[in-house]
């Protein structure tokens, strides 16, 4: 059974990754591509991801910053 074949009525547990893009913006992406948001501040991206993950902060992950050109 795939992620998208959940039985009717069963909640879909969305999981998010927060990272910075090449322009220095914060991106909160659902790991299966279901939703995404682009923000100027980390706090906004984290708030969005938590709300979309039904308040479960264990399903919100932050990618270590690899980009140093801002």
C-alpha positions as MATLAB code, in Angstrom:
seq = 'XXXXXXXXXXXXXXXXXXXXXXXXXXXXXXXXXXXXXXXXXXXXXXXXXXXXXXXXXXXXXXXXXXXXXX';
ca = [
       0.000    0.000    0.000;
       1.393    3.416   -0.927;
       1.142    6.695    0.943;
      -1.767    7.759   -1.262;
      -3.788    4.538   -0.842;
      -4.879    5.183    2.744;
      -8.350    3.831    3.484;
     -11.163    6.408    3.462;
     -11.510    8.166    6.790;
      -7.971    7.368    7.912;
      -5.973   10.543    8.517;
      -2.954   11.170    6.306;
       0.045   12.002    8.486;
       1.969   14.704    6.670;
       5.680   15.184    7.371;
       7.667   18.332    6.522;
      11.253   19.291    5.789;
      12.334   22.907    6.286;
      15.386   24.172    4.400;
      16.807   27.303    2.790;
      16.795   27.808   -0.957;
      19.517   29.450   -3.057;
      17.940   32.880   -2.495;
      18.026   32.498    1.282;
      14.290   31.970    1.686;
      12.909   29.335    4.040;
      10.984   26.525    2.323;
       8.662   24.134    4.166;
       7.967   21.120    1.932;
       5.800   18.108    2.650;
       8.048   15.138    1.946;
       5.557   13.569   -0.482;
       4.920   16.820   -2.364;
       1.424   17.406   -0.992;
       2.033   21.023    0.072;
       4.782   23.618    0.260;
       5.325   27.171    1.411;
       8.107   29.738    0.886;
       8.821   32.217    3.689;
      11.225   35.029    4.522;
      11.673   33.921    8.149;
      12.293   30.529    9.728;
       9.614   31.171   12.354;
       6.953   31.536    9.632;
       8.063   28.341    7.863;
       8.058   26.396   11.123;
       4.621   27.708   12.100;
       3.217   26.699    8.680;
       4.750   23.213    8.836;
       3.489   22.620   12.385;
      -0.026   23.716   11.453;
      -0.048   21.457    8.382;
       1.297   18.543   10.481;
      -1.608   18.950   12.921;
       0.661   20.438   15.588;
       2.954   17.398   15.760;
       6.469   18.869   15.883;
       7.954   15.355   15.598;
       6.829   15.406   11.945;
       8.683   18.677   11.199;
      12.377   18.338   10.364;
      14.942   21.062    9.737;
      17.694   20.405    7.231;
      21.095   21.581    8.448;
      22.155   24.720    6.617;
      24.564   23.763    3.875;
      24.363   27.002    1.926;
      26.660   29.778    3.080;
      26.143   32.329    0.261;
      23.516   34.816    1.488;
];
